Amino acid sequence: ENSVTAGIVSAKQRDTGDYLPFIQTDVAINPGNSGGPLINMRGEVVGINSQIYSRSGGFMGISFAIPIDEAIRVSEQLRSPAGRVSRGRIGVQIDQVTKDVAESIGLGKPQGALVRSGETGSPTDKAGVEAGDIITRFDGKVIERANDLPRMVGNTKPGSKATVTVFRRGGAKELGVTIAEFEAEKPVKRVAEKEAEKPKGSVAAQSVGLVVSDINDAQKKELRIKGGVKVETVAEAAARAGIREGDIIVAIGNTEVSSVREFDAVIAKVDKTKPVPVLLRRGELASYLLIRPARG
């Protein structure tokens, strides 16, 4: 028998960890009636009922529907001569930009996608996107949240060209990328971790609780970075910020550091009454951490 349930839309573009910006409703969906249409008050199909949020296996008042434009896009690809769904990819691992980080580096507001790492030979690697960049626009479209980026890229035809706007060291930069095709379970070539000879350390500004040392050309090449200093010892404010021994500090705020001397000079000039933004590399991943110096 046919059945109808009713409810309201409680959110749009709800993220569940994949490419689809789901419509969230309180329409009752149970095993057997998922896959049916979500219809508005005008009788228009606006989505395809897909899944529920549940801890027990039964309906708990939250359900999700695939937006109809996304469903149509997939349907058209399946009915094309290729007979399959293809999605674009640019080969970056991303994270959300927090309010504190955005303010401390002059971004203005928390938006965009922080590039934590990039695949060797990927479209973004070839375009010059670096770990630590914040992608703020894709093909002219503003990226409000990090999860907007994979959706935009996924809906872009593989082989087509697009532009990405990145925020780097206080300024915007436009780069051209050629979209690659997403392949499930694609093996990724990553930078290997090797034990290198420990360089001679030098004490950095004691106010941030760090001892850093210079890194050699071989380490820079292996990590695919132009400069930076290696964290040898962590204490006090730096430890509270989450910095670890072995991290590579690439920049303080929007100023790059390539040596211990440069690091000390930059640290000496920063305003110690405010959080100090540090861009670092941990293995192949980049992160912004905020050091809050202790006040005497």
N, C-alpha and C positions, 0 to 999 in steps of 0.2 A: 504494500500500500504506500501511497505517497504521503508525505508529512511535511509540515512547515513549522519552523521555529522562528522566533522574533527576538530582536535585541538592538543594541546601539553600538556604534563605532566608538571605541574608547581611545584609540590611537592609530596613527598612520606611520608608515615607514618604521615599523617595529623591527629591531634587529634580533635575529635568533642565531647568528653566527654563520650565515651563508650569503649568497648573492641577492636573495629576494628581500625587498622591503615589505614585510607582511602588514596586512590590515588587522588590527587587534579589535575583537568584538566580545560581547558576552552572549552571543548566540550559542545555544546548546548544540554541540557537535559530539556525536558518539560513534563508536565503531559501526560502520554500515552506512552512515550518511555523509561522511567526508567525501569530497569530490563533487559535491553538489554546488549549485550557484549561490552566491551571495547577492541578493537583490535589494536595491534601494526603494524608496517610497514611490518612485516613478515607474517602477517595474523594470529598471535597467539592471543588467548583470554587471556588477562592479568588481566581483572577485570569485575565486573558486575556493570553497572551504577546504582547508588542508589539514590542520592539526590542532591539538589542544595542549594547554599547560596542565599537567596533572602529576600529583605525587602518588595517587592511588590507582591510576588507570582509568578512572571515571572522570566525568566532566566536573570542573571546579570553578566554572564561571569565566574562564579565559580561553578564547579560541582564536585561531589565526587563519586568514584567507590570503591566497595569492592574488595580487592586483590583476585585473583583467587584461591590462595592457601587457603585463609580463607574460601572462598565459597565452595571449595572442602571438607574442613574439616567438615563444617557444614552439607553438603550434605551426607557425609559418615555416620555421626552420625544419621541423620534422617532416613537413609536406614538400619541402624543396627537393631538387634532384639529389642533394647530398644525403638527405634523410637522417640528419643528426643535428644535435644542438652544439654550436661552437661558441665559445666565450673568449674574450680577449684577456691578456695578462701582460704585465710589464715587469714582473720579477722583483718585487720589493716586499719586505716584511715591515709592517707599520704598527704604530701605536697611537693612542689618543694624546692630544696636547692639553696639558692641565692649565688651569687658570694662573697658577703661580709661575709656571714656566713661561707662558705667553707674556705675562707682564714683565718678567725679569729680563727677557731678551728683546723687548720692544715690539712684539707682534701685535699688541693691542688687545686682542681678545682670543680666547681659546678656540681656535679653528684649525682646520687642515689635518694632515696626517704626517706624523713624525716617522721618517724613514729610519728604521732600526738596523736594517741590513739590506744588501742587494745581491742578487745572484750574479756570478761571474758570467759575462757574455749576454746578459739579459738586455732588453730594450733600454731600461733606465741606466744600466751600466755603460752601454754604448753612447747614451745621450749625455753622460756626465753627471748624473744624479749621485750624490754622496750620502753615506750614512750620516745622520744628524741633520740633513735637510728637512724642511717642513714643506710638503706639497700643499699649496693653498688653492690651486685651481687645476682642473683638468679640462683641456680644450675650451678654456674660457669660462667654465662653470665653477662656481665657488664650492669648495669642500668645507662644509660646516662641521662635520664629524668625520673621524678617521674611516668609519665604515662606509661613508659615501664613496670613497675612492674605488674599492673593488667592485662596487655595483656599476659605477660609471665605466670603468675599464672593461668589466665583463660584458657590458652591452655594446661595446665598440667592436666593429668587425675586424678580425685578425688580418693583418697585412696593411691596414689603413694607417695613416699618419695622424698624429695628434700632438698637442703642445702641453707641457706641464709647467706650471709656475711654481718655483720653489723659493722659500724664504731662507736665506743663508747669510749668516754674519751681519744681520741688520738690514739686508736689502733683498729685493726681488729679482729673480733671474728666470727667463723663459728658455726652455729646452725642448727640442723636437724629438719625439719618440715614434718608432714604428711598432705597432701593436703586434705581439706574438699571440699564438693560440694556446689557450689553457689546456693542459693535458693532465689528467688524473694520475697520481702516483708517479709524476715525472721526477726522475732522480736529479738532485740539485748538487752542483759542484760548489763546495764551500771551502773557505780558507781553512787550512789545517792548523791546528794548534801545535807548536813545537816548543820544546824547552830550549831557550836561548841562553847564551852566556850572560850572566847578570852584570850590567854595567855599574860603574861607580856611582853611588848615590850622592845627593846633595840636599841639605835641609831647606825646605821651602818655608814660606811664611808660617810661623807657629800659630798664628791666629786661626787658621783653618784646619790645623791638625794633620798636616801631610808632610811626608818626605818623598820627593820624586827624583827621578834620574833621567838622563838622556837615553834615547833609543837609537839604535844604529840603523844604517841604510837597509840591511837585510830584513830587519823587523818591519820597517816601514813598507818595504816591497811586499812582504808576506801579508800584511794587514791591509794593503792597498790604501795607505794614507800618506799624506805629504809631510806630516810632522806630528808632534805630540811629545808628551813626557810620560814615563811609566811610574805608577804609584808603588813605592817600596814599603812604606809604613803608613798606617792609618790610625788616627786617634781623635778623641774629642769630637769636634763639630763635623769633621769629614766622616767619621764612623757613624754618627747619628744620621747623616744624609744617605748612608747606604753605600758609600764608596768602599771598594775592597782592594787589597794588595793585588797587584798585577793588572789593574785597570790602566787603560791608556787615556790620559786627559788630552783632548784635541783642542779645546777652546775654553776660555773663561768668558762668559757672556758672549759677545759677538767678536771677540778678539782671539785669533788663533795663536797657539803657543807651539813653538818648534824646538825649544830647548829649556833647560832648567833656568837659565838666565832670563829668558823671556817670561817664563812662568812667574818667577819671583817678582819681576818688574810689574806685571799685570796685577798680581795679587796685592802688591803694595799700594796700588792706586784705586782698587775697588772700594766702594762704600761699605764698610763693615757693619753699618747699622741696618742693612737690607740683606735679604737672601742673595747669595752669590751663585749664579747659574753656571754649572759645569757640564760641558758636553764631553762625554767619555765613550770609549769603546771597551766592551767586555767581550773578548773573543771576536766574533763577527758582528755583534749587536751594538748599536749606538743608543745612548740614553742621555736625557738631561736630568741632572740631580741638583737640588738646591742645598747649598751649605749655609747654615745659619750660625754664624760665629757667636760664641758665648760673649755676653756682655759683662764687663767687669764692674 
